[in-house]
């Protein structure tokens, strides 16, 4: 496959994966909502034995942390797709690909495909990298 076409395909895959990750990250807001609900006066008034006070805060903090982490990874993938499309920041795209390898199974496939593609000598020429450092 032509390196130009491979990089265009890779950029598109990063855009799609990043958007999918951002959409799925919205489900972490359910944890935040559950934390707010557990801390509400409605639960305390209706329950015979209300949940511990720390439980709502725990769910809220976990929900916010997961939301920020997942949305950050999704935005990094979208940014990496833009970098690949513009043929800039090759190292940044490789770092994002390594982070993607932590997610199974789509992240591993995209991460390995990205690392292998960006390590190619013909692709390095497209990025304007003349010499390889050993």
C-alpha positions, 0 to 999 in steps of 0.5 A: 500500500502506498505510504500516503494512503496508509497515513490517510487511512491511519488518520481516519482510524484515529479520528473514528477511534477518538470519537468513539472513545469520547462518546463511550466516556460519557457513560462515566457520568452515570457514576457521577450522577449516582454519587450526586443521587446518593448524597441527595436529601431524597435518599436520606429521607426515603431510606430507613438506613441511609448509605454512608456519607462517604459513598456518594462522594466516592462514586462522584470522585471516581466518575469524574476521574474516569470521565477525565481520563477517557475523554483525554485519551479520546481527544489525544487520538483525535489530535494524533489523527490531525498530526498524522494528516498534517505529517507532524509530531510523529513521536507524539503519534507514537506515544498516543499509539502506545497509550492505545495499546492499553485498551483491548481489543481495538486500541491494541490493533490501532496502536500496533498498526500505528507504531508499525506504520510510523516506523517505516522508512518510507513514512519517515521520508514523508515526515521529512526525517532524513536520518535515523538515530540508532 
